[in-house]
Amino acid sequence: MRIEIPRYSERLGALRIHDVQRVIEIDSGSMKSLSEDFHVLRFSVDEIKEVESRMAIILPVKNEKPNILEGVLSAIPHDVLVIIVSNSSRAPIDRYQIEVDTVLHFYRFSRRSFIMIHQKDPAWGLALKKVNYTSILEGDVVRDGKGEGMVLGIILAKALGKEFIGFIDSDNYIPGAVYEYAKIYASAFLASRTPYAMVRIRWPYKTKFVGKGFYFRRRGRVSEITNKYINMLLGRLTHFETDIIKTGNSGDHAMTMRLAEVMEFAEGFAIEPYELIYLIEQFSGLKQTKYEDVISKGVEVFQVEPRNPHVHEERGTEHIKEMILKSLSIIYHSPLCDEELKEQILDELVTRGILKPGEEPPKQRTIPPIAQIDAGKVLETLAEHAESFIATET
């Protein structure tokens, strides 16, 4: 793969955020990286495959169409471990069983490694209580929410010794895009100068069918708003206006396990913008942090624009409003957000009819880091007690 070098980066303490880098070639040949490529980062097939063998990609799934799920699975490179955490309905139609049938049918032909489990399996409660990690439980079961499912996937990847983890939304209609994302993840990890790295996909287009043809929309409805307010926050902290953040709601992203272990996450759809806010809060030098090794080695955030357009299920207006509310709530409730910026966020939410005058956005629950979890014990408990747990050779 051949990717542009970062044209511009912003540094806040130990945190370095790179501006968007474009993919030049999805496949740049088999030769190893060439030092004379001054304007691009170039990684060979062998270099990328070596990273893929140490990577897991987590698919959070909820009532996905079988054909779309199979298309996503078909595009993830074979040496990458796939971890499927489903929160699909079990009644009146058992949609999880439909997903299991789809994955097992795909396995018959592909013979690839995967783990699959339902988010509400009671064995999760048993396993997480054993390791004293109960903040995502409601009673004896895991809460609903995309963020919660993603954290469960990270725990499983940690148990299996994976060094890199990626997330890909399971409603992606374009298998070629999924394949490219996985290659981008590996390339960014190869480019990183720190073991604490994150890469976020900036879609070139979000594509929809209009009339008799496709319309390639350059900006997402939610991400444009989230990016604006995260950049406003950064500008107020540094006293320099910026537009560096372009991936505020990127569901397709990845990070090293070293970084994932020290990350705090947020519930539901708040998880993606909260990752950025958490990094700013913890590692920009604006407040004390207990993670001295991270401060010493630094954190890098890559934002990469692929070649494939992004096509996914169109969501309704209420879903869009919910995502905007959760995203702006994350910024509003950050201790780094001043009163003037809070007023601007409230005006945005009221103008869009999401809040009534005088209301405040509800604070989103957070999920603590997994660094101290005995992930192996969690996996052992699930393998023994989980009714929905399926695993092939890992």
Beta strands, then each sheet from edge to edge (+ up, - down):
strand 1: 2-4
strand 2: 9-12
strand 3: 15-25
strand 4: 40-42
strand 5: 55-61
strand 6: 81-86
strand 7: 114-118
strand 8: 137-138
strand 9: 141-142
strand 10: 164-167
strand 11: 197-201
strand 12: 206-210
strand 13: 213-217
strand 14: 253-256
strand 15: 265-266
strand 16: 299-305
strand 17: 366-367
strand 18: 390-391
sheet 1: 2+ 3- 1+ 4-
sheet 2: 2+ 3- 16- 11- 14+ 10- 5- 6- 7- 18+
sheet 3: 8+ 9-
sheet 4: 12+ 13-
sheet 5: 15+ 17-
end
